[in-house]
Amino acid sequence: MNENRALVSVKRIDAIEPLRVKSGEPARSELVRIGGWRATASVGEFQVGQLVVFAEPDSVFPVEERWSFLERKHYRIETQKYNNILTQAGEPTISQGLVLPMDVLPKGTYEEGQDVTKLLGVTHAPEPDDVDEFEANAEFSTSNKRPAKFKWLPKGIFNRLMRHEWFRKLALPKKEPKGFVQEVSKTDEERIQNCGKIVNADTTWTLTEKVDGQSGTYRLRKVKGGFLKRLFGKPQYDFAVCSRNNRLNKPDNSSHWAMAKKYNIEEVLKKLLNTPMFKGFDWIAIQGEVAGPKIQKNRQGLTENHLYVFNLITPKGRVKSMEARVYVGNLGLEWVPIISYGVDLHGKTEQDLLEMANGMSLLNPERMREGIVFRAENPDLDLSFKAVSPEYELKNK
């Protein structure tokens, strides 16, 4: 898992390939290869072996004059497909990322691999549960819902006032402090394009489907009380429900709390924490993907909401997938679909794994899967990464 993903970093160009248009004439752009990434750039702009600044898909640049060429894409870097620009093999060109010269950085000395995301003010494109839709759109919305205390105010005047920060602070309800549970990391696997050498690790791999939804974390921790309470009272617990980035302090109408109720997750975690395997631990947690109607456009075509668990975590680390699936399955939870296990990846390239990621979903054979998550089976190695299907990204961008 990668809580602080390096969206923009200093990288070295590995190769440059010419492109052509359908008529056969050379294109005005060429294909730059950086690790497992490939992105288009103007002919002659860069050289093989040159250090450059590379921004991955899902990078969002600040609204500044120097990035105005990104304005039509809302300053977001996405996977692009150019059907009129072909590779030398005659295939449409797929570009994943943005290559920039080093002079976009402040003057200084930089090393290959250095994370420069914050230096450029780049942020991660928000997922649905990262955004408070009412507050995020308040400045520009023409249909803001008026709180009860402002129902007397004409709608037009209310909307104009909502353009001002001072009024939004007055009108919007105060939020409880948010954070994330300290015991586990946020869910964000590294892409194979950034860790190609990992395939040669001394392990076989379990392959699970990457479900397109909203990630959630559920943690149960024992609360220590006084001696008499421990001696005569029932054990006390702190049950935490988290979206991708925040703890949701109180039960609400969110999909995360709905799953907590549907699967009775608090009780499930209590049972797990009191099994012989985990009894000596102070806490236990699961992480999963919530998918179904009204979530991420329901691209799997599910008829109801589900929580597909992909992590079972204890103070000793992540329980291996095949073992964890049995533990949670016996208590009524659903594990993410397992595609295969015992897979040897030695000698595979980034491109091999990206092609492997293409395919149909095990949740719905009529829909494409988002990709594959690879988890090491060697008990001494806590390694994992994801391969996102290029075909899926292009279809659903």
N, C-alpha and C positions, 0 to 999 in steps of 0.2 A: 504493500500500500504506500501511496505517496501523498502525504498530507499537503506538502508545499511543492507542488509540481513546478518544474522549471519550464515555463511556457516559452520563454525566449532565452537563448543561450548562444555562446560563441562556439561555432563549429567550423570544421574544415571540409572543403569541397572534395569529394572522392572522385567524382567523374562528371563529365558533361557530354550529353548526347545531342546530335543535331535533330531537328524536327522538320517536317515538311507539310505543306498544305495539300489538299486533295488533288490538285492539279499536278502535283509532283515537284513544284517549285519549293526552294528552301523557305522555311518560315522565318519570321522576324524574331522568334523566340527559340530558346533551346532548353533542354531538360537538365536541370542540375540535380545531381545525386549527393545526398548528405546522409551517411549511415543508411538506414532503411527508408528515409524520406526521399521524395522526388518532387521538385517544384520548378515551375517555369521562370525564366528570366530572359531579358533581352540578349540577343546575340552579342558576344564579346564583352558583356558587362562584368563577368567573373572568369576566373581561371582555376584550373584543377590545382589543388593544394592550398588555395587561398583561404585565410581565415575570414569568416563572415558572421553576421548576426542572423540567426534563423529563428523565425516565429512559427510555432506549431499551430495546427487547427485548434479552434476554440479560444485563441488569443483575441482579446479586445483592446485595441489601442485607444489612447485618450483622444478626445476631440480637440485636435490642435492643427494649425495650418500645415505643418510639415507632413501630416498624415492625411491630408485632404483627398489624396487619390484613393483612399479607402472609404470615403463617405458613402458612396453608392452601396457599399456592403455593410453599412452601419458600423464601420471600423472593426469589423469582425473578420478573422481569417477562417475560411472554410475550405473544404475539399471542393475542387472544381474539375469539371470534365469538359474538354474542348473537342467536339466531334469533327471540327473542320481543320484541326491541327493534329497531324498523325506522327506517331513514332516511326522509326525506320522499318519496323515490322508491319506498318500499316494499321496500327491500332489507334483509337482515340487517345488523346493525351490526358492523363490524370495528374493534377497538381495538388499537392498537400502541403501547404505552408507558404511562407514568404521569406525570400532571401534578401538581405539588406547589407550594404557595405558597412565596414567597421566605423566609419566616420559618423554614423548616427548616434554613437555613444559619446558621452563626455570624454574629454581628453584624459588619457591615462593608459596604463598597461593592463592588458587583459590576456587571460590564458584560455586555451582550448577547453571547452566544457564548462566555462564559468557561466553561472546563472545571472542574467542581466534583466530579468523580468521587471523587478521593482525600479531599476534605474530608468527604464523607459516608461514607467507608469502603466504597464500592461496588466490587465486583470483577466480572470477566467470568465468565459461566457457563462452567465447564470443558468443553473438548472431551475426547473419549476419551483422547487421548494426552497430555493435560495432567495426568492423575491416575495416581498409583501406587495401584492399587485395594487392594492389601493394606494399605498404610500409611494411606490415606485412610479406610478402613472399620475400622481396628483398634480404635478406641475403642468402636464399637457392634456390631461383628460378633459373631455367635454361632458362626461356623464358621471361625475363623482357622486357617490352616495352621501347625502348630508346626514351627519349625526343628528340624533333627536333634538339636541339642544340648539341646533341651527335650522330646524324645519321652518322657522318663521322667516328666514332669510331667502329672498328670491333666488331661484336656481342659478340664473345667469350671474348674479352678483357673487354668490357662493363660489362658483367655478372660477371667476376672475380672482377672487381673494386667495384661492388655493394655489395660485401661481407664486405666492409669497411664502417664504420659509417661516416667518414669524406667525402667519395665520395657520399654516399646517401644524405647527407645534401646539397651537391653541385648539385646533379642531380635531386633530387625530388623537385617539386614546393613547395614553402612555403605555409603553410596552414593559413587560418584565425583563430584567436582565437576561440575556441569552448567552449560552456558551456551548461547550461540548464536553461530554464526560471525559475525565482525565485518563481513565484506564485503557482506552483503546484509541486507535487512530481513525481519522475520517477515511471513508472508502474512496480510493482513487488509484487503481492499478496503473503502473507505468506501461506505456505503449512499447511494442516490440521494436519500433523504429529507433528507440532510444537505448535499447539494451540488448542488441543483437547477440553479444557473446554469451548471454545467459543460457542459451540453448545447449552449450557445451558443459554445463554444470554436471556434477556427478550425481545424477538422479534421473528417474523416469518421471512422467508428468501425468496428472489427471486433467482432462479437458472438460470444462463445463460451458454451457451456453451463456453468453452475455445477454441478460434480459434487459430490454429497453423500458425503464420505468423510473421510479424515484427510490433512491437508496435510503435505508433506514437502519438505525442502530438501537438495540434494546439491551440495557444493562441492569443487572440486579446485584446490589451490594449489601452485605451484612452491616447493620448499624450497631455499633458497640454501645451498650448501656451500662448502668451501674452494676455492681456485683449482685445485689439482690434481684434486679430485673433479669440478669442473665441466669440466675439460679432458679427463679420461680416463674418468670414470665415467658411468653412466647418469643421466639426470635424476631427481631425487627429488621426490616429491609428498606432500602431505598431503590425504587424502581424508576429507571430513566428511559424516556422515549425521545429519540432524536431524529431529526431530519438529516439531510446530508451534512449540514453545517451547524445546526443549533439544537439545543435541548428544548423540547416542548413541555414546559413546566406543568401545565394543567391539561386534563382531558378536554379535547375539542373535537371539531368535525373534520380534522385533517385525516388523510389516508393513513398516516402512521398510527394514530390513535385508533382508527377503525380496525386496523390489523391487530393491534394489541388486544382489542376486545374480541375480535373474530376468533383468534387462535388462543385466547386466554394466556398470553405470553408471560405475564407475571407469574402465574402458577406453574407454567412449564419450566421457567428458569429456577423457581424454588425447588421443583422436583430434581432438576439437573444438579443443582448446587448441593443437594442432599443425597445424591447417589454415591456409592463407594468410590467411583472414579474421580469425583470432583469434591468430595465432602470436606476436605481440608482447606478449600479455597475461600477467600473472603468475597469474591465476586465472580460472576460469569456473564458473558454477553453473546448475543447473536447479531449478525448483520445480514441484511437481505435486500432484495429489490421488490418494491411494491408495483405491481402491474395490473392493468385492467381498464375498464371503461373510464373515460375522462382523464386518464393519466398518460402523458406523452403521446396523445393521439391514439392510444391503444393500438400500436402497430402490430402487436401479436394477434389482434382480433379476439381477445378474451371476452367471455360473457359476464364475468364477475371479477372483482378484485381479489388478488392473491398476494401473499408474501412468499417469495422464493428465497430461502436462506442460502447464503453462500459462505458464511464464516461462523464458526463456533470458537469463541476465544476465552481463555482462562489466564490467570497470572503467569502460567508457564508458556503461553503463546497460543498460536492458532492450531486447533485440532485438525489433523489431516482429513481431507474431504470425504474419503470413503468411510472412515470411521465416524466422522461427525454426522454424516447423513443418517446413519443408523440410530445415533443417540436422539436426534431431533425428530426423526421419522417415527420412532416408537412413541413419541409424545404428541403426535398429530400435526407437526409442522411439515411444510413442503420444502424440499431441497431443490436447488436449481438443477435443471436437466443435465445429467452427466452424459457427455458425448462419447468419451472413451477414457481408459485409464491404462497405466503401465506403458505409456507411449515414450519411445526414445526419440529425442529431437536432435541428437548429435549430427552435425553436418548440414542441418537445415538453415536456409537463409531467411532473412526478414521477408523477402518476397514469397518464399514457399509458405510461410505461416499466414501471410495476408491472403494468399489464395485459398489456404485451408479454412480461413475464417468465413469465406463466402459459403452460403448454403442455406437450407431451409430450416426453420425453427422446429424444435421438438415439441414446443407448446402448441404449434399450429403448422402442420406441414404445408399449408397453402401460403404461408408468409415467410419472408426472409428473416434470418437471424441477424442480430446486430453484430455478432462476432463470437469470439471464444476467449475464455479466461483459462490460463495455464497455471497450475499449482504443483509445486515440487512434491514428490512423494517421499523423498529421503527425509527421515525424521530429524536429521541434524541440520537441515537447510530450510529456512523460512523464505522461500522464493516464490514469486508469482509475477505474472505480467498479462497483458491483454493484446489481442490482435483484433482490431475493429475492421469489419468487412468494408472494403472500399465500395463494393456494389451497393451495400446498404446505405453508406454515407451519402452516396450520390443520389440515390432514390429518395432519401428522406431529409436532405439538407433543407 
